[in-house]
C-alpha cells in the first residue's frame, strides 16, 4: 500500500469543503442508511479502516456503537478527535494512527462485528492485500462495507457534464484516474472487480448499492444547496440506491458482504 499520508495531511481543507457540500453530505448519509439495512439492533464493535477525519465513524458512534478508527494522516485524525468531542461521542471512539496494512498487527484476533472500507480501495496498489488486512480482525459472519468511486460514472460525467466526448471515450478503458481533492492518481476498480475479489476472499456478497445515482449528472450545483430541493433530492437518492438499473451509474458503489472463512 504505497500512498503516503502527506497528500491527505496537506489537503484536509479541500476534503472538509467536499464533505460540507450537498454531494458530500449525500455520500455519507446514503452510505450510512445502506449499511443500517444490514446491522443488527444492538451495540456493535466497528472498525473504520482508513476513515480519515471520522465522518463515518462518528455517525456509527452516535448510534451507540463502539468504533475504532485507523488512519495514517495526522491532520485527519486530529480533526476526527475534535469532531468526536463536539458530537459527544469521543468515549465511544478509539483512534489509531497507522497504515491500514498494519491492521492485522494492531488486532491479531477477530474482535470486530463490522468493518468499514470506505473510499480507500482506489488509493492502494494491491486491493487483495487491502481486503486481507481489513478482514483479518473481523469476526466470522461479520459484515464488511466497501465503497469506492464507480469508474463507469466518470465516462458519463465527462460526456454529459463536461461535454467532452473525446475524454469520455478515452476513459472507457482507463485503469487510472485522479483524485482532485488530494491531487493524487487513483486506481479505477469497478464493482464487478471488487465483487470478484471479495468472493475469492471467502466473503458472501449481500448487496450492491449505488450512491448518488443522479446528483452528479445535474448541471445546476447551486440548487442542490437549497434545503427544500436537497431534501427531495436526498429522498430520491435513497430510493434509487438499491434499484436496478439506476444504481449501476451512481458516482460511488457500495458493497455489503458477510465474512465466512478468511485465510491469511
N, C-alpha and C positions, 0 to 999 in steps of 0.2 A: 504494500500500500504506500504509494510514493508521494502523494500530495503532502506538502508541509503546512504547518499552521499559519505561516506568515500571511498569505493572501486573506485568510479569514480574520486574523487579528487586525489587519490593515483596513479591511473593508466592512467592518461591522456597522458603520453608519449607513452604508448602502443597503445592507441586509435589513436593518431596522426600518428603513424607509419602505422597502418592499413589503415587510410584514404589516406595516400600518396601512398600506394601500388596500383598496377593496379586494383586489385579486389575491393579495397576500392573506388577508383575513379569511377569504373563502378557502384557500388552500388548507388552512388549519382547521376551520370549523367542519368542513366536509370530511376530511380525513378522520377527524375525531368521531364524527357521527357514524361513519362507516365502521370504524373499529368497535364502537359501542354495540353494534348489532351482534357482535360475537362474544362479548365479555360476560362472564357470569356476574350475578348481582351480589358480589361480596368484595371486600378489600383484597387487592392483588399486589404482588411484588413485580414491578415492571422495570425492565431495562430499556433505557433510551440510548441507543448506540449512535454516536456522532450527532447528538441532539443539539449542538450549538448553544444558543442563548436560552434554550429551555422552554420554548412555547408549547411544544407537545408534552413535555414532562410536567409543566405547571398545570396544564389542562387535566392531566391524569391525576395529579396530586390534589387538585381542587375537588375531584370526585371521591377522595378518601383513600386512594391507592398510595402505596409506598413506591417511590420512583428513584432509581439510580441512574444518573446522567453521566455518560462517559464522552469526553470530547478532548481534543488536543489543543484547542485555542484558548489561551489565557484570557483574552478580551471577551470571548463568547461566554466563558464560564463565570467571569466576574459579573457580566450582565445577567446571567441566569440566576446567580445568587441574589443579586439586587432585586430582580423581579419576583423571585420566590418570596423574599421578605415582604415586599409590597403587597403580595397577594395572601400573605398569612399562611403559606404552606411550606416554609423553609424546614420545619421539623419533619416533614414527610418526604424530603428530597435529600439524597446523598450525591455528592459531586466528586468525580474522579477526573483528573487531568491526565489523559493517556490517549495514545492512538488506539483505534478500535481493534487493531491486531493484537493488542495486549489483553483483551478481554478474557481469554482462557487462563491467563496467568493471574489476573485480578480475581477471577471467580472460577476456581478449578472444579467446583461441584455444581450440579444443576439446582439452582436456587430461585429462578425467575419463572413466573407464570406466563408472562408476556414479554416479548422483545420488540421494540420499535427500531426499524432500519429505514428511516425516512430521509430521502433526498441526499443519500451519500453514495449509492452504488455507482453513480456516474463519475465520481471523483477517484475511484480506486482502479488500479490496473487489473487486479485479479478478483473478479466477482465471486468465484467459487470459494476463495480463501476468506472473503468477507462473510459469506454465509456460514462458513465453518466457524469463524471466530464468534459471530453473534449468536449462533445456535448452541455453542458449547455449554453455556450455563443455563440453558433453557430446559425446563423440566419436560419429561416425556409427556406428550399430549399438550404441551404449552403452545401458545399462539405466537406467530410471527407476523407483524405487519410491515410489509416492504413497499416503499413508494419511491418513484423516480419520474424524471421527465419522460414523456412519451415522444419518441423521435418522429412518429407519424404526424404529430401536431405541428412540428416545425415546418414541414412542407406546406401545410395549409396556411400557416401564418405568413410564410414568405409569399405565397401566391395571392392570398386574399387581403392581408393587412398591409404588406409591403409592396404589393403589386409588382413583384419581381419573379416572373415565371422562370427565368433562367436560373436564379438561385434555388427556386423550388425544385427544378429538375435536377440540379446538381446535388441537392440534399438527399435524393432518393436512396442512394447507395453509400452515403457518407457514414463513416464509422466514428467520427469525432465531431464534437460541437464546441460551443464556447459559452461559459457561464459569465454573463455580463456583470453581475453583481460583484463577483470576486476576481474577474479578469484572468481566468484560467481555462485551459482546454478541458473538455469532459468527454467521457465515452458515451456513445449513443447505443444504449441497450434497450430493446423493446420488451414488452410484456411477455411475448411468446418465448423469448430467450430466457428471461428470468424464471418463468414457469418451468421450463425445461431444467434449469439449474436447481431449482427448488425440489423438483421431483427426483432428480438424481441424488440429492442430499437427503432423501427419505422424508420429505415433507408431503403432506396431503394438501393440495390447494383447495381452499373452501370457497373463495370468491375473488373475482377480479372486479375492481371498481374503476370508474373514471372520475377525476377531479378537475373541475372547470371544463365542462363539456362544451359550453357556448361562450363563456365570458371572454376568452382570449380572441374570439373572432368578431367581437363587437367593436366597430371602429371608433365609437364615441366613449372615451375613457372618463370624461368629465361627469357624465350622467351616472356613472357607477358609484360616485361619491354621494349622490342624493339618497338620503336614508330610506325614503319610500321605495325608490327604484331598487336599491340594494336589497331590501327585504324581499321584494318579489323575485329578484334575480337569485338570491340565496335559496328561496323555496324551490325555484325551477331546478337549480343545480342539485339540490338534494334528490329531487325526483328523477333526474337523469342519471345520477351516478352509478346506478346498477341496472340501467336499461340498455339493452342492445337495440340498435347499433350505436346509440349516442355516446356511450362510454368509450367506444373504440378510438374516438378522435379527441378525447379530452387532453388537456395540457399535461396532466400527470396520470399515471396509472398507479393503482394501489392494489396489492395482492395480500390477502389474508390467508395464511396457511397454518396447518397444525403439524407439530413435530412428532415423528414416530421415533424409530431408532436412528440415532445420529452417530456416525462413526468418525473418529478423529483419524 
